[in-house]
Amino acid sequence: MNNELLCILRGRLLLVTVFAVLGALSKILGSLLYGSRALFVDALTSIANLVALFTALYYLSESMKPPDTDHPFGHMRLRYGGIAAILSIYMFIAGFSAATLYYSSHGYRVEEGSAYAAIIGAAFYAAAIAFSRNLDESIRVYAGFTASELVEASIVVPSAWLGYAKGYLFDLVGATIILLYLFYEAVETHRHLVRAIADISPPSRVYEEVKREARLRGLIPVAIRLRMIDERHCSGDMTVRPQKGITPDIADVLADEVTEELRQRGCDIVIHIDYSKPWIQCKETSSKSST
């Protein structure tokens, strides 16, 4: 990553952080001053949102470290620690919110300012989401939870207003809807995390690129195993057989060229050269290709 791109990334992350802090403060102060439980649950998610942001940024920073003895394939998967932390934080908030709503079911007072505080907070979060676009995957997962702040605001505003005008039950219903939506977002994030760490294969086009680079250098792929490290990088191994006339020392040099070319494209592959019956394999592969 060049310095100019890194500066742009840091600048956008700073803006995301500033707008998220302002959005959280608006909702937290509004919930304390105006009594809406819908806004209170929304404010709790805002606090969790801030903690999740700083956690995601920490793990993103850790994932950018170069490979070392303990992490020969690099630290890229550490960014998923941020996603796991986000999930844990939001589940804790969901449990606390559920307990709060239970103890508030006997009645409380909602004031008019709750709706206005929700609108102001939503405006700040909309700006945070805008600057989260096209950033790292872990930040985009954070942005997905931040987008829920806008959904929550669309619930808080009418429920808080009705709670003020008609009675607290309207506000309590809005708070319950936000809580259910929070559980839904947690389930979706869990699915995303499981998929990310499940060692799934890359798209077929990646396999085709690997085969093409090998064949261009006279190495016939026999077997390939690839897995995704994250959404942009893969690793694995490939067994090849050299075409007729390629000596073992030349085959080693060609295999190194393929490895380096693929590494630059984000795929770290170990190549094994099989010298058993290379001419027969080449002939069989060519025959299959012609059909």
N, C-alpha and C positions, 0 to 999 in steps of 0.2 A: 504494500500500500504506500503510494508516494506521499510526500509531506503535504502537498496541496490538498489531496483528497482527505488526508487525516485531519487537517485543520478544518475543513468543511464539516466532517463528521463530528468533530468535537464541538464546533459552533452550534450545530443543529441539536446535539444532545444537551448543550447548555440551555438552549431555548425551550426544549421539551421540559427540562427540569424546572425552569423558572415558571412556565405557565402551569405546570402541574402543582407547584407549591402555592401559587396564587389561587388556583381552583380549589385546592384543599382548604386553604384558610377561609375562603368565602363560605364554604359549606359548614365548616366546623364552627365558625363564629355564629352563623345563622342558626344552627341547631341549638347552640347554647343560649342564644338570646330569645328565640321565638318559639321554642317548645315542640316543634313538629317531630314526631318519631320517624316519619318517612325521610325527612331531611337528616335526622340523626343517623339512621342506617346508611344513608347516602354519604354522610360525613365520615363514618367509620370506614367505608370502602375507600374514601379519599385518603385517609391515613394509611390504610393498607397499600393504596396505590403508590404513595410516596416511598414507603419501605420497599415495595416491590421494584420500583424504579432504581433505587440505589443498589439493591441486591443484584438486579439484572446488569447494571453498569459494572459492578465489581466482577462478576463472573465473565462478562464480555472482555474486560481488561485481562483477566487471567487466561482466557482462551487464546489471546494473541501472543502469548509467550512462545518462543521457538522450541523445537523438540529438545529433550534432554534425556538423561539415562533412564529415568522412570517413565518418560512419555516419548518413546522413540517415534511415534506417529504424530507428535505434536499435542497441543492442549485444546484443540478445537472443540471437543465435546464438553469441556467445562462450561461452555455457555449454557448448556441445558440445566446446569445447577441453578441458574437464574429462573428458568421456567418452573423447576421443582419448588423453589423458594416462593415464587408467586402463588403457586397452588396452595402451599401450606399456609401462607399468610391469609389468603382469602377464605380458606376453610375455617381458620380460627375466628376471623371476623364474622363469618356466617353463624357460627355457634354462639358467639357473644351477642349478636343481633337478635337471634332467636330467643335467648333468655331475656333480653331487654323488652322485647315485644310482649312476651308472656306476662311480665310484671307490670306492663303498662296497660293491660287489657281492662283495668277497672276504671280508667278515665284519666284525662289530662287536658290541658288547655293549649290550643294552637293559635298563634298570632299571625297577622297578615304578612309580616316581613319574611316569613319562611319561603314563600313562593319567589320573592325577589332575590333572596340569597341563592336559591337554587338556579335561577336564570343566570346570575353573574358567574357562579361557579362553572356552569355548563359552557359559557362563552370561553373561559380560560382553558377548559379541557379540550374544546374544539380546536383551539390553537395548538395545544400540545400534540394532538393526533395528527394535525397537518404536518408538523415538523418531524413526526415519527415515521413518515412514509419513506420507503426505500432504504431503511436502515437495516441493521443486523436482525436475524430471525428472532433472537431473544427479545430485542426491543420491539419488534412487531407483535410478539405475543403480549408484551406489556401494553402496546397500543390497542390491542384487542380488548383487554380489560378496561383500558381508559375509555374506549368507545362505549362501554357499558355505562360509563358516567353520564353520557348523553341520553341513553335510554332511561336511566334512572331519573334524570332531570325531567324528562317528558312525563314521568309518573308523579314525581314529587310536586311539581308545580300545580297541577289540577287537584291532587289529593290534599295538599297543604291548604290550598285556597278553600276547598270544600270543608276541610277540617275546621278552618277559621269561621266560615259562614254557616255551616250546617251542623257540625259536631265532630268530635274526635274520631268517631268510627271510620269516617271517610279517609282520614289521614292514616289510621291504623291499617286499613285495607291496602293503601298504597305502599306502606312500609313492608307488608307481607309479600306483595307482588315483587318488590325489589329484592327481598330475601330469596324468593324462589328463583328469580332470574340469576342471582349470584351463584346459587347451587348449580344451575344449568351451565353457567360459564365455567365453573370449576370442573364439571364432568367433561366438557369439551377440551379444556386445557389438559386434563389427564390423558385423554385419547391422543392428543397431539404429542405429548411427552412420550407415551408408550411407542408411538410410531417412530419418533425420532431416535430412540435408543434400541430399536428392534433389529438393527443390521439388515435393513431391506436392501434389495438390489437396486442399482441405478437404472434409469430409463434405458431402453434398448439402443437409443442413439449413442450412448456412452460405450456400450459393447462394440458397436459398429466402428466407432472412432478408434478404439483400442486395436481391433482386428486390422483396420486399414493401415495404421501406423506400422504394425508388424509386417504386413504383407508388402508394403512399399519397400521394405528393406530385405525382402527375401526370406522372411521368417513366417512359417505357416502355423497359425494358432491351432493347438490341439485341445486345450482346456483352459477355461477362464473362470475365475471366481472373484466377484467384486461385491463390495458393500459400501453403503453411504456412511461417511463419517459425520457429515452434516449436510445441509441442503446444497452445498456447492462443491464438496470434496468427497472423494471416494478412495478406497484402498483395496488391495487384493493381490492375487498372484495369477500368472499365466504361464502355461507350458507351450513351447514352440518347437518346431523342427525346421532346420535350415534347408533351403532348396539346394539342388545339385550344384556343386562347384564352390560352395561356401565352406571354408575350412573352420575348424573349431575356434581358432583365435579371432578370425574375422566375425564369426557368429557372436562371440562375446562382445566385440566392439559394437556391432549392430544392436544387440540387446540393450547395451548401455545407452545408445542413442534413443531407442524407443522409450526406455525408462525415463530419461531426462525430458523428452518431449512431452510425455504424458504427465509428468510431475508438474511441468509448467502450466498444464491445463487443469490442474487440481486433482489428478488421480495418481496416487502413489502405488506403483505396482512392482512386485518382485517377479522377475522373469526367469524361468527354468528352461534350459535348453536340452531337448531330448535328441540324442544322436542315433537312436535305434531306427534303422530302416528309413532314413530321411527321404530317399528318392521315391519309395513306395508311397509314403504319406503324401508327398508333394503331388504325385500322380493321382492319388485317390481324391485329394482336395480339389485339384483342377477339374477332375471328371465331375465331381459334385457341383462345382461352380458352373460348368458348362450346361448342366441340365437345369 
